Amino acid sequence: MFQSRTCPISAIARILGRKWALELLFYLRQHNRFCELQAAAGGLSPATLTRRLRQLERDGLVTRSLVSTAPVQIEYRLSEKGLALGPVLDALAEWSHRWLSDEHQGETA
């Protein structure tokens, strides 16, 4: 029994419940450049992608680094905290494949 009246997943639900947050964390497992993330997210607007990545960085789930190439590019990676969500993302993906019909795949809210 929980001591607190607060749901134990409330804090993470506020973070992961933001539009595109879960998808970006999932995509960051394979893609790390802005343009790759934008393409993986189906053409998400640059402004929205920037806002979400900055928020995930503030939340400690993503790190941002400059790549010393010409022109300078920025790479995003899951932090240790973000990587720890791997099993959760895998479980959500597995649940989605099992329980959601094909017509729901790719829907956005």
Gaussian input, Z-matrix of N, CA and C with variables (Angstrom, degrees):
# hf/3-21g

backbone

0 1
 N
 C     1     B1
 C     2     B2     1     A1
 N     3     B3     2     A2     1     D1
 C     4     B4     3     A3     2     D2
 C     5     B5     4     A4     3     D3
 N     6     B6     5     A5     4     D4
 C     7     B7     6     A6     5     D5
 C     8     B8     7     A7     6     D6
 N     9     B9     8     A8     7     D7
 C    10    B10     9     A9     8     D8
 C    11    B11    10    A10     9     D9
 N    12    B12    11    A11    10    D10
 C    13    B13    12    A12    11    D11
 C    14    B14    13    A13    12    D12
 N    15    B15    14    A14    13    D13
 C    16    B16    15    A15    14    D14
 C    17    B17    16    A16    15    D15
 N    18    B18    17    A17    16    D16
 C    19    B19    18    A18    17    D17
 C    20    B20    19    A19    18    D18
 N    21    B21    20    A20    19    D19
 C    22    B22    21    A21    20    D20
 C    23    B23    22    A22    21    D21
 N    24    B24    23    A23    22    D22
 C    25    B25    24    A24    23    D23
 C    26    B26    25    A25    24    D24
 N    27    B27    26    A26    25    D25
 C    28    B28    27    A27    26    D26
 C    29    B29    28    A28    27    D27
 N    30    B30    29    A29    28    D28
 C    31    B31    30    A30    29    D29
 C    32    B32    31    A31    30    D30
 N    33    B33    32    A32    31    D31
 C    34    B34    33    A33    32    D32
 C    35    B35    34    A34    33    D33
 N    36    B36    35    A35    34    D34
 C    37    B37    36    A36    35    D35
 C    38    B38    37    A37    36    D36
 N    39    B39    38    A38    37    D37
 C    40    B40    39    A39    38    D38
 C    41    B41    40    A40    39    D39
 N    42    B42    41    A41    40    D40
 C    43    B43    42    A42    41    D41
 C    44    B44    43    A43    42    D42
 N    45    B45    44    A44    43    D43
 C    46    B46    45    A45    44    D44
 C    47    B47    46    A46    45    D45
 N    48    B48    47    A47    46    D46
 C    49    B49    48    A48    47    D47
 C    50    B50    49    A49    48    D48
 N    51    B51    50    A50    49    D49
 C    52    B52    51    A51    50    D50
 C    53    B53    52    A52    51    D51
 N    54    B54    53    A53    52    D52
 C    55    B55    54    A54    53    D53
 C    56    B56    55    A55    54    D54
 N    57    B57    56    A56    55    D55
 C    58    B58    57    A57    56    D56
 C    59    B59    58    A58    57    D57
 N    60    B60    59    A59    58    D58
 C    61    B61    60    A60    59    D59
 C    62    B62    61    A61    60    D60
 N    63    B63    62    A62    61    D61
 C    64    B64    63    A63    62    D62
 C    65    B65    64    A64    63    D63
 N    66    B66    65    A65    64    D64
 C    67    B67    66    A66    65    D65
 C    68    B68    67    A67    66    D66
 N    69    B69    68    A68    67    D67
 C    70    B70    69    A69    68    D68
 C    71    B71    70    A70    69    D69
 N    72    B72    71    A71    70    D70
 C    73    B73    72    A72    71    D71
 C    74    B74    73    A73    72    D72
 N    75    B75    74    A74    73    D73
 C    76    B76    75    A75    74    D74
 C    77    B77    76    A76    75    D75
 N    78    B78    77    A77    76    D76
 C    79    B79    78    A78    77    D77
 C    80    B80    79    A79    78    D78
 N    81    B81    80    A80    79    D79
 C    82    B82    81    A81    80    D80
 C    83    B83    82    A82    81    D81
 N    84    B84    83    A83    82    D82
 C    85    B85    84    A84    83    D83
 C    86    B86    85    A85    84    D84
 N    87    B87    86    A86    85    D85
 C    88    B88    87    A87    86    D86
 C    89    B89    88    A88    87    D87
 N    90    B90    89    A89    88    D88
 C    91    B91    90    A90    89    D89
 C    92    B92    91    A91    90    D90
 N    93    B93    92    A92    91    D91
 C    94    B94    93    A93    92    D92
 C    95    B95    94    A94    93    D93
 N    96    B96    95    A95    94    D94
 C    97    B97    96    A96    95    D95
 C    98    B98    97    A97    96    D96
 N    99    B99    98    A98    97    D97
 C   100   B100    99    A99    98    D98
 C   101   B101   100   A100    99    D99
 N   102   B102   101   A101   100   D100
 C   103   B103   102   A102   101   D101
 C   104   B104   103   A103   102   D102
 N   105   B105   104   A104   103   D103
 C   106   B106   105   A105   104   D104
 C   107   B107   106   A106   105   D105
 N   108   B108   107   A107   106   D106
 C   109   B109   108   A108   107   D107
 C   110   B110   109   A109   108   D108
 N   111   B111   110   A110   109   D109
 C   112   B112   111   A111   110   D110
 C   113   B113   112   A112   111   D111
 N   114   B114   113   A113   112   D112
 C   115   B115   114   A114   113   D113
 C   116   B116   115   A115   114   D114
 N   117   B117   116   A116   115   D115
 C   118   B118   117   A117   116   D116
 C   119   B119   118   A118   117   D117
 N   120   B120   119   A119   118   D118
 C   121   B121   120   A120   119   D119
 C   122   B122   121   A121   120   D120
 N   123   B123   122   A122   121   D121
 C   124   B124   123   A123   122   D122
 C   125   B125   124   A124   123   D123
 N   126   B126   125   A125   124   D124
 C   127   B127   126   A126   125   D125
 C   128   B128   127   A127   126   D126
 N   129   B129   128   A128   127   D127
 C   130   B130   129   A129   128   D128
 C   131   B131   130   A130   129   D129
 N   132   B132   131   A131   130   D130
 C   133   B133   132   A132   131   D131
 C   134   B134   133   A133   132   D132
 N   135   B135   134   A134   133   D133
 C   136   B136   135   A135   134   D134
 C   137   B137   136   A136   135   D135
 N   138   B138   137   A137   136   D136
 C   139   B139   138   A138   137   D137
 C   140   B140   139   A139   138   D138
 N   141   B141   140   A140   139   D139
 C   142   B142   141   A141   140   D140
 C   143   B143   142   A142   141   D141
 N   144   B144   143   A143   142   D142
 C   145   B145   144   A144   143   D143
 C   146   B146   145   A145   144   D144
 N   147   B147   146   A146   145   D145
 C   148   B148   147   A147   146   D146
 C   149   B149   148   A148   147   D147
 N   150   B150   149   A149   148   D148
 C   151   B151   150   A150   149   D149
 C   152   B152   151   A151   150   D150
 N   153   B153   152   A152   151   D151
 C   154   B154   153   A153   152   D152
 C   155   B155   154   A154   153   D153
 N   156   B156   155   A155   154   D154
 C   157   B157   156   A156   155   D155
 C   158   B158   157   A157   156   D156
 N   159   B159   158   A158   157   D157
 C   160   B160   159   A159   158   D158
 C   161   B161   160   A160   159   D159
 N   162   B162   161   A161   160   D160
 C   163   B163   162   A162   161   D161
 C   164   B164   163   A163   162   D162
 N   165   B165   164   A164   163   D163
 C   166   B166   165   A165   164   D164
 C   167   B167   166   A166   165   D165
 N   168   B168   167   A167   166   D166
 C   169   B169   168   A168   167   D167
 C   170   B170   169   A169   168   D168
 N   171   B171   170   A170   169   D169
 C   172   B172   171   A171   170   D170
 C   173   B173   172   A172   171   D171
 N   174   B174   173   A173   172   D172
 C   175   B175   174   A174   173   D173
 C   176   B176   175   A175   174   D174
 N   177   B177   176   A176   175   D175
 C   178   B178   177   A177   176   D176
 C   179   B179   178   A178   177   D177
 N   180   B180   179   A179   178   D178
 C   181   B181   180   A180   179   D179
 C   182   B182   181   A181   180   D180
 N   183   B183   182   A182   181   D181
 C   184   B184   183   A183   182   D182
 C   185   B185   184   A184   183   D183
 N   186   B186   185   A185   184   D184
 C   187   B187   186   A186   185   D185
 C   188   B188   187   A187   186   D186
 N   189   B189   188   A188   187   D187
 C   190   B190   189   A189   188   D188
 C   191   B191   190   A190   189   D189
 N   192   B192   191   A191   190   D190
 C   193   B193   192   A192   191   D191
 C   194   B194   193   A193   192   D192
 N   195   B195   194   A194   193   D193
 C   196   B196   195   A195   194   D194
 C   197   B197   196   A196   195   D195
 N   198   B198   197   A197   196   D196
 C   199   B199   198   A198   197   D197
 C   200   B200   199   A199   198   D198
 N   201   B201   200   A200   199   D199
 C   202   B202   201   A201   200   D200
 C   203   B203   202   A202   201   D201
 N   204   B204   203   A203   202   D202
 C   205   B205   204   A204   203   D203
 C   206   B206   205   A205   204   D204
 N   207   B207   206   A206   205   D205
 C   208   B208   207   A207   206   D206
 C   209   B209   208   A208   207   D207
 N   210   B210   209   A209   208   D208
 C   211   B211   210   A210   209   D209
 C   212   B212   211   A211   210   D210
 N   213   B213   212   A212   211   D211
 C   214   B214   213   A213   212   D212
 C   215   B215   214   A214   213   D213
 N   216   B216   215   A215   214   D214
 C   217   B217   216   A216   215   D215
 C   218   B218   217   A217   216   D216
 N   219   B219   218   A218   217   D217
 C   220   B220   219   A219   218   D218
 C   221   B221   220   A220   219   D219
 N   222   B222   221   A221   220   D220
 C   223   B223   222   A222   221   D221
 C   224   B224   223   A223   222   D222
 N   225   B225   224   A224   223   D223
 C   226   B226   225   A225   224   D224
 C   227   B227   226   A226   225   D225
 N   228   B228   227   A227   226   D226
 C   229   B229   228   A228   227   D227
 C   230   B230   229   A229   228   D228
 N   231   B231   230   A230   229   D229
 C   232   B232   231   A231   230   D230
 C   233   B233   232   A232   231   D231
 N   234   B234   233   A233   232   D232
 C   235   B235   234   A234   233   D233
 C   236   B236   235   A235   234   D234
 N   237   B237   236   A236   235   D235
 C   238   B238   237   A237   236   D236
 C   239   B239   238   A238   237   D237
 N   240   B240   239   A239   238   D238
 C   241   B241   240   A240   239   D239
 C   242   B242   241   A241   240   D240
 N   243   B243   242   A242   241   D241
 C   244   B244   243   A243   242   D242
 C   245   B245   244   A244   243   D243
 N   246   B246   245   A245   244   D244
 C   247   B247   246   A246   245   D245
 C   248   B248   247   A247   246   D246
 N   249   B249   248   A248   247   D247
 C   250   B250   249   A249   248   D248
 C   251   B251   250   A250   249   D249
 N   252   B252   251   A251   250   D250
 C   253   B253   252   A252   251   D251
 C   254   B254   253   A253   252   D252
 N   255   B255   254   A254   253   D253
 C   256   B256   255   A255   254   D254
 C   257   B257   256   A256   255   D255
 N   258   B258   257   A257   256   D256
 C   259   B259   258   A258   257   D257
 C   260   B260   259   A259   258   D258
 N   261   B261   260   A260   259   D259
 C   262   B262   261   A261   260   D260
 C   263   B263   262   A262   261   D261
 N   264   B264   263   A263   262   D262
 C   265   B265   264   A264   263   D263
 C   266   B266   265   A265   264   D264
 N   267   B267   266   A266   265   D265
 C   268   B268   267   A267   266   D266
 C   269   B269   268   A268   267   D267
 N   270   B270   269   A269   268   D268
 C   271   B271   270   A270   269   D269
 C   272   B272   271   A271   270   D270
 N   273   B273   272   A272   271   D271
 C   274   B274   273   A273   272   D272
 C   275   B275   274   A274   273   D273
 N   276   B276   275   A275   274   D274
 C   277   B277   276   A276   275   D275
 C   278   B278   277   A277   276   D276
 N   279   B279   278   A278   277   D277
 C   280   B280   279   A279   278   D278
 C   281   B281   280   A280   279   D279
 N   282   B282   281   A281   280   D280
 C   283   B283   282   A282   281   D281
 C   284   B284   283   A283   282   D282
 N   285   B285   284   A284   283   D283
 C   286   B286   285   A285   284   D284
 C   287   B287   286   A286   285   D285
 N   288   B288   287   A287   286   D286
 C   289   B289   288   A288   287   D287
 C   290   B290   289   A289   288   D288
 N   291   B291   290   A290   289   D289
 C   292   B292   291   A291   290   D290
 C   293   B293   292   A292   291   D291
 N   294   B294   293   A293   292   D292
 C   295   B295   294   A294   293   D293
 C   296   B296   295   A295   294   D294
 N   297   B297   296   A296   295   D295
 C   298   B298   297   A297   296   D296
 C   299   B299   298   A298   297   D297
 N   300   B300   299   A299   298   D298
 C   301   B301   300   A300   299   D299
 C   302   B302   301   A301   300   D300
 N   303   B303   302   A302   301   D301
 C   304   B304   303   A303   302   D302
 C   305   B305   304   A304   303   D303
 N   306   B306   305   A305   304   D304
 C   307   B307   306   A306   305   D305
 C   308   B308   307   A307   306   D306
 N   309   B309   308   A308   307   D307
 C   310   B310   309   A309   308   D308
 C   311   B311   310   A310   309   D309
 N   312   B312   311   A311   310   D310
 C   313   B313   312   A312   311   D311
 C   314   B314   313   A313   312   D312
 N   315   B315   314   A314   313   D313
 C   316   B316   315   A315   314   D314
 C   317   B317   316   A316   315   D315
 N   318   B318   317   A317   316   D316
 C   319   B319   318   A318   317   D317
 C   320   B320   319   A319   318   D318
 N   321   B321   320   A320   319   D319
 C   322   B322   321   A321   320   D320
 C   323   B323   322   A322   321   D321
 N   324   B324   323   A323   322   D322
 C   325   B325   324   A324   323   D323
 C   326   B326   325   A325   324   D324

   B1=1.4540
   B2=1.5199
   B3=1.3224
   B4=1.4563
   B5=1.5183
   B6=1.3203
   B7=1.4590
   B8=1.5235
   B9=1.3148
   B10=1.4555
   B11=1.5155
   B12=1.3229
   B13=1.4551
   B14=1.5247
   B15=1.3193
   B16=1.4550
   B17=1.5214
   B18=1.3027
   B19=1.4624
   B20=1.5278
   B21=1.3284
   B22=1.4643
   B23=1.5290
   B24=1.3266
   B25=1.4640
   B26=1.5238
   B27=1.3142
   B28=1.4691
   B29=1.5204
   B30=1.3173
   B31=1.4726
   B32=1.5274
   B33=1.3307
   B34=1.4624
   B35=1.5236
   B36=1.3178
   B37=1.4693
   B38=1.5287
   B39=1.3265
   B40=1.4717
   B41=1.5210
   B42=1.3212
   B43=1.4661
   B44=1.5227
   B45=1.3158
   B46=1.4624
   B47=1.5223
   B48=1.3156
   B49=1.4546
   B50=1.5162
   B51=1.3297
   B52=1.4630
   B53=1.5179
   B54=1.3245
   B55=1.4643
   B56=1.5265
   B57=1.3086
   B58=1.4576
   B59=1.5247
   B60=1.3166
   B61=1.4677
   B62=1.5286
   B63=1.3124
   B64=1.4642
   B65=1.5227
   B66=1.3257
   B67=1.4568
   B68=1.5259
   B69=1.3226
   B70=1.4650
   B71=1.5263
   B72=1.3152
   B73=1.4599
   B74=1.5274
   B75=1.3142
   B76=1.4635
   B77=1.5305
   B78=1.3322
   B79=1.4639
   B80=1.5242
   B81=1.3208
   B82=1.4655
   B83=1.5259
   B84=1.2930
   B85=1.4549
   B86=1.5280
   B87=1.3473
   B88=1.4613
   B89=1.5258
   B90=1.2977
   B91=1.4725
   B92=1.5238
   B93=1.3344
   B94=1.4615
   B95=1.5210
   B96=1.3122
   B97=1.4662
   B98=1.5172
   B99=1.3193
   B100=1.4605
   B101=1.5273
   B102=1.3399
   B103=1.4693
   B104=1.5259
   B105=1.3343
   B106=1.4609
   B107=1.5296
   B108=1.3157
   B109=1.4651
   B110=1.5222
   B111=1.3142
   B112=1.4595
   B113=1.5324
   B114=1.3193
   B115=1.4666
   B116=1.5314
   B117=1.3287
   B118=1.4646
   B119=1.5177
   B120=1.3320
   B121=1.4646
   B122=1.5224
   B123=1.3070
   B124=1.4605
   B125=1.5018
   B126=1.3298
   B127=1.4544
   B128=1.5170
   B129=1.3095
   B130=1.4613
   B131=1.5281
   B132=1.3235
   B133=1.4614
   B134=1.5309
   B135=1.3316
   B136=1.4663
   B137=1.5326
   B138=1.3151
   B139=1.4703
   B140=1.5247
   B141=1.3190
   B142=1.4687
   B143=1.5195
   B144=1.3261
   B145=1.4587
   B146=1.5179
   B147=1.3128
   B148=1.4697
   B149=1.5234
   B150=1.3375
   B151=1.4726
   B152=1.5269
   B153=1.3259
   B154=1.4730
   B155=1.5214
   B156=1.3240
   B157=1.4606
   B158=1.5211
   B159=1.3137
   B160=1.4722
   B161=1.5235
   B162=1.3406
   B163=1.4669
   B164=1.5331
   B165=1.3241
   B166=1.4592
   B167=1.5253
   B168=1.3304
   B169=1.4650
   B170=1.5313
   B171=1.3304
   B172=1.4757
   B173=1.5281
   B174=1.3296
   B175=1.4643
   B176=1.5274
   B177=1.3330
   B178=1.4559
   B179=1.5157
   B180=1.3399
   B181=1.4571
   B182=1.5244
   B183=1.3299
   B184=1.4603
   B185=1.5248
   B186=1.3281
   B187=1.4645
   B188=1.5229
   B189=1.3049
   B190=1.4667
   B191=1.5181
   B192=1.3408
   B193=1.4648
   B194=1.5206
   B195=1.3224
   B196=1.4574
   B197=1.5157
   B198=1.3240
   B199=1.4547
   B200=1.5272
   B201=1.3089
   B202=1.4686
   B203=1.5285
   B204=1.3113
   B205=1.4557
   B206=1.5209
   B207=1.3170
   B208=1.4621
   B209=1.5240
   B210=1.2862
   B211=1.4543
   B212=1.5358
   B213=1.3123
   B214=1.4607
   B215=1.5234
   B216=1.3055
   B217=1.4600
   B218=1.5186
   B219=1.3070
   B220=1.4568
   B221=1.5170
   B222=1.3205
   B223=1.4535
   B224=1.5178
   B225=1.2987
   B226=1.4574
   B227=1.5157
   B228=1.3021
   B229=1.4689
   B230=1.5210
   B231=1.3088
   B232=1.4524
   B233=1.5238
   B234=1.3150
   B235=1.4540
   B236=1.5341
   B237=1.3057
   B238=1.4703
   B239=1.5315
   B240=1.3081
   B241=1.4697
   B242=1.5339
   B243=1.3269
   B244=1.4563
   B245=1.5159
   B246=1.3309
   B247=1.4630
   B248=1.5280
   B249=1.3263
   B250=1.4660
   B251=1.5237
   B252=1.3338
   B253=1.4710
   B254=1.5296
   B255=1.3268
   B256=1.4614
   B257=1.5177
   B258=1.3270
   B259=1.4681
   B260=1.5309
   B261=1.3208
   B262=1.4624
   B263=1.5303
   B264=1.3370
   B265=1.4610
   B266=1.5241
   B267=1.3420
   B268=1.4683
   B269=1.5269
   B270=1.3267
   B271=1.4685
   B272=1.5272
   B273=1.3238
   B274=1.4624
   B275=1.5290
   B276=1.3299
   B277=1.4635
   B278=1.5287
   B279=1.3143
   B280=1.4696
   B281=1.5246
   B282=1.3257
   B283=1.4669
   B284=1.5246
   B285=1.3136
   B286=1.4563
   B287=1.5255
   B288=1.3262
   B289=1.4709
   B290=1.5323
   B291=1.3083
   B292=1.4720
   B293=1.5223
   B294=1.3296
   B295=1.4520
   B296=1.5193
   B297=1.3023
   B298=1.4595
   B299=1.5211
   B300=1.2899
   B301=1.4509
   B302=1.5258
   B303=1.3282
   B304=1.4654
   B305=1.5217
   B306=1.3078
   B307=1.4703
   B308=1.5241
   B309=1.3385
   B310=1.4673
   B311=1.5164
   B312=1.3210
   B313=1.4571
   B314=1.5150
   B315=1.3296
   B316=1.4539
   B317=1.5139
   B318=1.3228
   B319=1.4790
   B320=1.5092
   B321=1.3162
   B322=1.4666
   B323=1.5114
   B324=1.3184
   B325=1.4620
   B326=1.5034
   A1=108.78
   A2=116.66
   A3=121.68
   A4=110.62
   A5=115.64
   A6=121.93
   A7=111.06
   A8=115.83
   A9=121.22
   A10=110.72
   A11=116.57
   A12=120.93
   A13=111.47
   A14=115.82
   A15=120.90
   A16=109.34
   A17=115.55
   A18=121.22
   A19=108.44
   A20=119.17
   A21=120.60
   A22=114.18
   A23=118.25
   A24=119.20
   A25=112.73
   A26=117.41
   A27=120.71
   A28=112.95
   A29=117.06
   A30=120.33
   A31=110.95
   A32=117.57
   A33=119.38
   A34=110.53
   A35=118.17
   A36=120.66
   A37=110.18
   A38=117.19
   A39=119.95
   A40=111.07
   A41=117.44
   A42=121.39
   A43=110.68
   A44=116.60
   A45=120.75
   A46=112.83
   A47=116.27
   A48=120.16
   A49=114.19
   A50=116.98
   A51=119.36
   A52=109.30
   A53=115.02
   A54=119.83
   A55=110.35
   A56=116.84
   A57=127.90
   A58=114.50
   A59=119.80
   A60=120.50
   A61=111.67
   A62=118.09
   A63=120.47
   A64=111.98
   A65=115.68
   A66=119.24
   A67=111.10
   A68=116.75
   A69=119.52
   A70=111.71
   A71=117.26
   A72=119.63
   A73=110.17
   A74=116.76
   A75=120.93
   A76=110.17
   A77=118.09
   A78=122.10
   A79=112.11
   A80=117.84
   A81=121.18
   A82=112.41
   A83=117.44
   A84=120.70
   A85=110.86
   A86=117.52
   A87=121.11
   A88=113.46
   A89=117.93
   A90=121.96
   A91=108.79
   A92=115.81
   A93=116.38
   A94=114.32
   A95=118.06
   A96=120.05
   A97=109.48
   A98=115.04
   A99=121.73
   A100=111.65
   A101=117.06
   A102=120.51
   A103=111.13
   A104=117.95
   A105=121.11
   A106=110.78
   A107=115.79
   A108=119.90
   A109=110.90
   A110=115.77
   A111=119.93
   A112=110.41
   A113=116.87
   A114=120.77
   A115=111.11
   A116=116.80
   A117=120.55
   A118=111.07
   A119=116.04
   A120=120.99
   A121=112.02
   A122=117.07
   A123=120.23
   A124=114.45
   A125=116.36
   A126=119.44
   A127=114.32
   A128=117.49
   A129=122.44
   A130=108.55
   A131=117.35
   A132=119.48
   A133=110.68
   A134=117.42
   A135=120.56
   A136=112.76
   A137=117.11
   A138=120.00
   A139=110.91
   A140=116.84
   A141=120.56
   A142=110.43
   A143=117.20
   A144=120.51
   A145=110.76
   A146=117.42
   A147=121.50
   A148=110.80
   A149=116.83
   A150=120.38
   A151=111.46
   A152=116.24
   A153=119.75
   A154=111.20
   A155=117.21
   A156=119.87
   A157=111.29
   A158=117.16
   A159=120.07
   A160=111.11
   A161=116.33
   A162=119.73
   A163=110.39
   A164=117.23
   A165=120.13
   A166=110.99
   A167=116.20
   A168=120.38
   A169=110.03
   A170=117.53
   A171=121.04
   A172=111.10
   A173=116.11
   A174=120.54
   A175=112.35
   A176=116.71
   A177=121.37
   A178=114.55
   A179=117.81
   A180=121.11
   A181=113.03
   A182=117.09
   A183=122.81
   A184=108.75
   A185=115.27
   A186=120.30
   A187=108.23
   A188=115.28
   A189=122.67
   A190=107.21
   A191=116.30
   A192=119.04
   A193=110.28
   A194=115.06
   A195=121.75
   A196=108.83
   A197=115.67
   A198=121.64
   A199=106.41
   A200=117.06
   A201=120.00
   A202=110.34
   A203=114.59
   A204=120.99
   A205=107.13
   A206=115.68
   A207=118.95
   A208=107.65
   A209=120.28
   A210=126.04
   A211=110.95
   A212=114.99
   A213=120.41
   A214=108.94
   A215=115.43
   A216=120.97
   A217=109.19
   A218=114.01
   A219=120.53
   A220=108.38
   A221=115.76
   A222=121.53
   A223=109.49
   A224=114.87
   A225=122.56
   A226=107.51
   A227=115.89
   A228=121.28
   A229=108.85
   A230=114.41
   A231=118.63
   A232=108.59
   A233=116.40
   A234=121.28
   A235=107.93
   A236=116.59
   A237=120.02
   A238=109.92
   A239=115.33
   A240=121.28
   A241=110.38
   A242=117.36
   A243=121.59
   A244=112.04
   A245=116.55
   A246=120.74
   A247=111.48
   A248=116.16
   A249=119.87
   A250=112.15
   A251=117.17
   A252=120.64
   A253=112.23
   A254=118.12
   A255=122.44
   A256=113.91
   A257=119.11
   A258=119.47
   A259=113.14
   A260=117.01
   A261=120.87
   A262=109.59
   A263=116.83
   A264=121.27
   A265=110.87
   A266=116.42
   A267=120.30
   A268=110.52
   A269=116.36
   A270=120.38
   A271=110.91
   A272=117.44
   A273=120.39
   A274=111.04
   A275=117.00
   A276=120.52
   A277=110.40
   A278=116.55
   A279=120.44
   A280=110.75
   A281=116.59
   A282=120.64
   A283=110.14
   A284=116.85
   A285=121.43
   A286=111.19
   A287=116.67
   A288=120.28
   A289=111.11
   A290=115.80
   A291=119.21
   A292=113.11
   A293=117.16
   A294=120.12
   A295=115.96
   A296=118.69
   A297=119.84
   A298=109.52
   A299=115.42
   A300=119.64
   A301=109.75
   A302=115.20
   A303=120.47
   A304=112.59
   A305=117.51
   A306=119.69
   A307=112.38
   A308=118.19
   A309=121.18
   A310=112.66
   A311=117.60
   A312=120.71
   A313=109.31
   A314=117.06
   A315=121.39
   A316=114.37
   A317=117.75
   A318=118.82
   A319=109.42
   A320=115.58
   A321=120.54
   A322=107.93
   A323=114.25
   A324=119.62
   A325=111.61
   D1=138.95
   D2=-178.75
   D3=-80.11
   D4=139.22
   D5=177.06
   D6=-73.85
   D7=-34.68
   D8=-175.74
   D9=-93.62
   D10=155.55
   D11=175.73
   D12=-85.16
   D13=-7.49
   D14=179.98
   D15=-83.60
   D16=137.14
   D17=176.88
   D18=-62.62
   D19=134.95
   D20=-176.98
   D21=-67.30
   D22=-12.91
   D23=178.73
   D24=-106.60
   D25=7.42
   D26=-178.48
   D27=-57.05
   D28=-45.38
   D29=-176.20
   D30=-64.22
   D31=-46.51
   D32=-179.17
   D33=-71.48
   D34=-30.20
   D35=177.48
   D36=-64.35
   D37=-36.24
   D38=177.65
   D39=-65.08
   D40=-35.14
   D41=179.65
   D42=-77.87
   D43=-53.54
   D44=-175.07
   D45=-76.63
   D46=-15.38
   D47=179.42
   D48=-80.68
   D49=-8.87
   D50=176.22
   D51=-66.64
   D52=142.52
   D53=-179.69
   D54=-55.28
   D55=131.01
   D56=178.29
   D57=77.65
   D58=-7.80
   D59=-175.84
   D60=-61.36
   D61=-53.05
   D62=-179.20
   D63=-61.42
   D64=-43.76
   D65=-179.30
   D66=-61.53
   D67=-44.44
   D68=-179.25
   D69=-64.85
   D70=-39.63
   D71=176.75
   D72=-62.50
   D73=-39.13
   D74=177.50
   D75=-65.31
   D76=-47.15
   D77=-179.24
   D78=-65.33
   D79=-32.47
   D80=-178.52
   D81=-66.97
   D82=-10.79
   D83=176.15
   D84=-71.74
   D85=-21.22
   D86=-178.76
   D87=-125.48
   D88=-22.45
   D89=-175.85
   D90=-120.43
   D91=143.64
   D92=-179.76
   D93=-134.42
   D94=-1.93
   D95=177.65
   D96=-104.00
   D97=150.11
   D98=-176.45
   D99=-52.62
   D100=-49.78
   D101=-176.96
   D102=-64.81
   D103=-34.56
   D104=177.16
   D105=-66.50
   D106=-42.29
   D107=179.02
   D108=-65.35
   D109=-40.81
   D110=179.38
   D111=-62.93
   D112=-42.65
   D113=178.54
   D114=-66.08
   D115=-42.85
   D116=179.92
   D117=-63.05
   D118=-33.72
   D119=-178.80
   D120=-85.07
   D121=12.59
   D122=176.09
   D123=72.17
   D124=37.44
   D125=176.27
   D126=80.33
   D127=26.36
   D128=174.73
   D129=-48.77
   D130=138.10
   D131=-176.62
   D132=-61.50
   D133=144.95
   D134=-179.89
   D135=-56.90
   D136=-38.44
   D137=-178.99
   D138=-64.75
   D139=-44.32
   D140=179.76
   D141=-67.39
   D142=-42.67
   D143=178.38
   D144=-60.79
   D145=-44.10
   D146=178.36
   D147=-59.95
   D148=-46.73
   D149=179.91
   D150=-60.08
   D151=-45.37
   D152=-177.88
   D153=-66.26
   D154=-43.27
   D155=179.39
   D156=-63.63
   D157=-41.05
   D158=178.09
   D159=-63.78
   D160=-39.90
   D161=178.94
   D162=-66.31
   D163=-43.30
   D164=178.12
   D165=-64.10
   D166=-32.67
   D167=175.53
   D168=-67.45
   D169=-44.75
   D170=177.33
   D171=-62.01
   D172=-33.86
   D173=179.03
   D174=-75.43
   D175=-7.16
   D176=178.26
   D177=82.85
   D178=13.66
   D179=-178.12
   D180=-95.03
   D181=-18.16
   D182=-175.52
   D183=-133.59
   D184=144.08
   D185=172.09
   D186=-114.32
   D187=152.42
   D188=-177.59
   D189=-124.86
   D190=133.86
   D191=178.08
   D192=-143.47
   D193=150.12
   D194=176.91
   D195=-85.03
   D196=137.55
   D197=177.55
   D198=-101.25
   D199=130.28
   D200=-176.42
   D201=-82.50
   D202=73.25
   D203=175.01
   D204=-128.63
   D205=167.71
   D206=176.31
   D207=-112.02
   D208=120.28
   D209=-4.01
   D210=-74.15
   D211=159.88
   D212=-179.54
   D213=-60.84
   D214=133.89
   D215=178.18
   D216=-123.33
   D217=157.04
   D218=-179.49
   D219=-111.23
   D220=135.06
   D221=175.36
   D222=-112.63
   D223=144.45
   D224=176.53
   D225=-117.36
   D226=138.79
   D227=178.33
   D228=-139.20
   D229=154.25
   D230=173.35
   D231=-70.08
   D232=135.57
   D233=174.89
   D234=-76.26
   D235=178.17
   D236=175.60
   D237=-57.56
   D238=-41.53
   D239=178.23
   D240=-63.40
   D241=-41.94
   D242=178.29
   D243=-67.85
   D244=-40.86
   D245=177.92
   D246=-61.74
   D247=-32.36
   D248=179.87
   D249=-65.14
   D250=-16.39
   D251=176.26
   D252=-80.80
   D253=-4.29
   D254=-178.99
   D255=-48.35
   D256=-52.35
   D257=179.62
   D258=-62.45
   D259=-32.40
   D260=177.91
   D261=-68.26
   D262=-45.58
   D263=178.37
   D264=-62.39
   D265=-41.11
   D266=177.84
   D267=-61.96
   D268=-43.71
   D269=-179.38
   D270=-64.84
   D271=-40.61
   D272=177.94
   D273=-65.14
   D274=-41.44
   D275=178.80
   D276=-64.43
   D277=-43.20
   D278=178.96
   D279=-63.16
   D280=-44.75
   D281=178.54
   D282=-60.72
   D283=-43.73
   D284=-179.73
   D285=-60.98
   D286=-45.43
   D287=179.45
   D288=-63.13
   D289=-36.63
   D290=-176.73
   D291=-78.39
   D292=-41.69
   D293=-167.28
   D294=-107.46
   D295=-18.94
   D296=-179.42
   D297=-99.43
   D298=134.54
   D299=-179.71
   D300=-70.15
   D301=162.49
   D302=179.80
   D303=-57.71
   D304=-32.02
   D305=-178.23
   D306=-67.11
   D307=-20.81
   D308=178.03
   D309=-89.51
   D310=-16.15
   D311=-179.84
   D312=-64.33
   D313=130.28
   D314=177.05
   D315=86.91
   D316=-1.46
   D317=177.68
   D318=-70.05
   D319=148.22
   D320=173.62
   D321=-120.14
   D322=149.32
   D323=-178.65
   D324=-83.83

